[in-house]
Amino acid sequence: MLKPEAKERPNVEDLLNLPQVSMRLRERALKRNRVHMKKKEEEVLKKESQLKEKEEQLQKREKELDDQESKIEELEREV
C-alpha cells in the first residue's frame, strides 16, 4: 500500500479480500445483525404481551355479553 506507483498498490477490492479485513467486516456485520435481532425480539415480546392483554379484555367482554344475554333470556321467559 505504500508503493509510490498507483498501479503497484492493491485496490480496494484486494484490500477487502484480505483475511484480516474480511473477518473484521463480517464480525461487524454480525454484531449489527445481533443488535437488530435483539430489538426485533423485544418488539415481538412487547406485541405478544399486548395481544395477551387484549385477548384477556376480549374474553372478559365476551363473558359480560354472555351474562347479559342470559339475563335477557330469563326476562323474556318471565314475560
C-alpha positions, 0 to 999 in steps of 0.5 A: 500500500505504500508503493509510490506507483498507483498501479503497484498498490492493491485496490480496494477490492484486494484490500477487502479480500484480505483475511484480516479485513474480511473477518473484521467486516463480517464480525461487524456485520454480525454484531449489527445483525445481533443488535437488530435481532435483539430489538426485533425480539423485544418488539415481538415480546412487547406485541405478544404481551399486548395481544395477551392483554387484549385477548384477556379484555376480549374474553372478559367482554365476551363473558359480560355479553354472555351474562347479559344475554342470559339475563335477557333470556330469563326476562323474556321467559318471565314475560 
